[in-house]
C-alpha cells in the first residue's frame, strides 16, 4: 500500500515507518522534524494543518493515512490539545473527502478517564485531562463524519507505552535521568496500580497490522490485554538495565485519574495479529 504517516519522526512514528517499509509498503512521511525518519521513506514538506482543500492531492493520494501527529502528547493538561483539535479534524475530513479510503488515528486510554478493570470499545468515556478530552472529541467527530462515507476508520487506542525510554516522558525516562545525575534513591508512588504495558516496537507492529487490513475496523485496542503492577514493571526495568538506584515507595500520591487496575480488551488485536502471522 501507499501509506502516509503523519508525526513520522515522533516517538512512535519512526517505529511505524520502519515496520511499514519492512512489510513492503511505500511510505510518505510528514513531520516538522525529519531527523529520525527512515531514509527509505519519501519525506513530504506539507503543512497538514494548513486547511487546504486539496490536501489528499498534496500528500500524493495515499491508500492509507496513519495519523500519529499530536503536539504535547506527554503533557496531559497542555492547552495545545484543544487549540489544535479543529486542525486535526479538518485534515482528516479533507483526506476522506479527497478520496482516502483508509484512515487510522492514534487514540489513548485517557479518552476513558477513571475506569477500574478492562476497557473495550463500548466502555463509556469521561476524560479527565485536556489530552483525553481532545482525543475523545476527535474520535467522536471523525466517526460521526465517516458514517456516510465509504472509508475504513481505525481508531487505535493505546495504553502504557514503554521502550525507547530516552524519547518519552515516562517514569522510565525519569529513572534514567536520575541515574545519570548520580542519584541513588528515586521518590515513587506505592506502585500497586496495574496497567497494560506495551513496548513501542510491539505497538508499532500492532498499528501497522491493524491499519493494513480491512476485516476489523472501528475502535481497536492496541495493547497486551494483560495488567502488570507499576512496581513490578519498574523493578524489572531497574534490574534489566542494571541501574544503581532504589525506589522510595509512597513519597508521591497516585494521580486522581489513574485507577487501581486498567487494561485493554485485546480480542480485536489478537484476531488481527493471528491473521497477519498466518
N, C-alpha and C positions, 0 to 999 in steps of 0.2 A: 504494500500500500504506500501511497504518498502521504506522509504524516507531518502535520505542522505541530511543533512543540513550543508552547509559549513558556517563558521562565526557564528556558533551556540551559542556562548556566547556573541555576539555583541549586539548593541543597539536594532536591530530588531530581530536578530536571536533567542534570548531567548523567545520572544513572539511567534514566528513562531513555535518553538519546542513545546511549551506548547499547542498551538492550534492544532497542528498535533496529539499530544498524546490524547488530549481531544476528537478529532474526530475519535479515534480508530486506527490510523496509527502506524506502527513500525518505530521508529526514530533512525537513525545512525547519530551521531553528530561529527563534526570536527571543531576544533579551536585550536589556540595556547594556549589559556587560558580556563580551564574547569570550572572555579569557578561558573559562573552563569547558567550553563546548568542544566536543569531539570534532577534529578537523575533517572527518568524512561527511559531516552534515553540511548542508548548504545554509549559510547564515543569511537571513533576510534583514535588511535595515529598514524595518517598517514600524511605525508607531501604531500599535494595535488599538490604542485608546484615542486615536485622532477623530473618530466618529465618521470617517469617510465611508460612504455608502458602498463603494466598490471594494470593500475590504477582502472579500473572497478572491477577487482577481489580483489584488495587491500581494496577497500571500501565496499566489501561484496555484490556486484551486486544489487544495489537498483533499484526499478521500476522507481523512480523519483529522480532527483537531483535538490535541490533548492540551487542555488549558490548565497549566500549573502556576502561571504568573500570579503573584499576590504580594503586595508590599506589607512589610511588618508582620509577617506570619507568626513570628515568635513573640511579638509584643501584643498580648491579647486585648488590651484596652486602648490601643493606639486609635486616634481619631481618623487615621488614614483608611481604616476598614470601611466606614460608612461614606467617607468622602469619595472613595474610588468605586463604590458599588455600581452606580449607574454606568460607568465606563465599562465595567466587566459585562454587564447585561447587554449594552449596546453592541459591543464587539461580538458576543455570541449570537445575538439576534441577527446582525448583519451577515455573519458567516452562514447561518441557516438560510436566510433569505437569498443569499448569493448562490447557494446550491450545495453546501457541505452536508453530506448525508450522515456523518457520524461525529458526535460531539461528546468528548469525555472531559469532565471537570473534577478537580480535586475538592473533595468535601472534607469534613472534620467531625470527630465525635463531639466537638464543642458546640455543634448545632443543637445537640440534645439538652445541654445544661446538666443539672444534677439528676443522676439516674443510678439506681442500685441494680446490678445484675447485667443480664445480656441485652444488647441493643440489636434490634433487627430493623428492617425497612419501614415497619409500622410504628416504631417507638415514637411517642409524641415529643415534639421539640419545644423546649422552653429555654433558649440560650441565656447564659448569664455573663457573657463577655461581649465586647464590641465585635471581636473576631467571629464569635459564634453567631451573633445577630446578623452580621453581613453575609456570611456564608449561607445561613439558613434562608435569608431573603432572596439571595441569588438563585438558590435551588428552587424555591417556590415559584419565582418569576419565570425561570427557564422552563420548568416542567409545564407550567400553565401555557406559556407561549408555544411550546413544541407540540401540544395536544393536537393541533390542527395541521401540523406539518409532517411531511414524510422524512423523518430523521430519527436516528437511534441516539438516545441520550444515556450516557453512562455517568452516574454521579458516584464517584469513588470515595467512599467515606473512610478516612484513615484514623488511626488511633495513636498509640505512643510509638514514635519512630526513634530508633537508635542506630548507631553506626555513623561513620564519617564524622566523628564526635568533635572535631575542631571547627566544624562548619555550622553547628546549630547552637541553640541557647539552652540546652537541656542540663539536667543535673550532672550528666557525664562530662559535658564540656567544662562545667564549673569545677568538677573534681580535678580534671587535668590541669586547669589553670591554677588551682590551689597547690597542687604538687609542684608545678613549675615555679611557684612563688616560695617554695620551701616550707609550706605549712604541713604540720604533722596531724592536725585534727581538722575535721570538717563538720560544722554545725548542720544538723539534719532534722527532718521531721521524725515521727515514730517509725515511718517506713512500712507500716502494716497494710496500707492501701494496696489493692491488687489491680493491675492494669494489663491491657492487651499490648504487649511489646512486639515490634517487628523491626528487623534490620532493614535499613534503607535500600539495600540491594535486592532483598526479597520483595520489598514493597514495589520497587521498580519492575520486577518480573511480573508481579500481580497486575500492576497498572497496564503494562503492555499486553498481557494475556487477555485481560478484561476488555480492553479498548479495541482489540483487533479481531473480535468475534461478534456475531450478531444473534446468538441464541439466547443470551442472558443480558437484559438491559435494566435501566432504572437505577435505583439505589443499590449499590454493591459495596458491602463492607470489605475493604482491603485490609486484612488482619489475619491473626493466627487462630482466633476463637478460643484462646487459652489464657486465662488470667494468671499473672505471676506477681507476687508481692514486690513492692519497690525495694524493700530491704534486701530480699534475695537477689534481685537483679543488680543492684548497686554493689553488694558484697562480691558477687561473681565477677563483676566488671573490674573491681579493685584487684581481685586475685588473678584474673586473666591477664591484666595489664602489668601486674607486679608492682602496684603503686604502694609507696610507703606512707600511708595515711590511714587514720582511724575515724570512723563515723561517730559523732556525738549525737545520740538519739534524743528526740524530744525538745530540742532547742527551738525549732520553729513549729508553728501550728500548721495543719493541713489547710490548703486553700478552701474557702467555703463552697466552691463549685466542683470540688473533687470528691467523688463518692468513695465508699469503703471498697467496693468492688465493681468494676465496669469492664466489659469486653464485648467484642462484636460477634454476632452470629455469622459463622463462616460458611454456611451451606452453599450460597451462590458462588463464592470464590473457589471453594473446594471443587465444585462441579466444573467450573471453567478451567481450573488448573489440571484436573483429571482429563478433560477433553483435549487440552493443549499438549499434555505429555503422553498421549496415546502412541 
